[in-house]
């Protein structure tokens, strides 16, 4: 385990990337999922982001339902403290 860098007690992240949608009328994106995967990997990198792997929650494509995103936010709201860093990364269509 790698200790968080900086003044934070712990570091948490919710990373969401949606390239493919259940609704076929929504155009597919070329890089949203890949961008989220790369960002999550960078956060977990011991030389760069230094986030503990289990502190980076990643939801991709069909995993990134409204229900799952809300559920993860509710879970994190119970464990993240005021001394922690909490990062939210969304790569998707803007609407």
ABEGO torsion letter per residue (X at the ends): XBBBBEABABBBBBBBBBABBABAABBBBAAAAAAAAAAAAAAABAABAGBBAAABBBBBEAABBAAAAAAAAAAAAAABBAABBBBBBBBBBBX
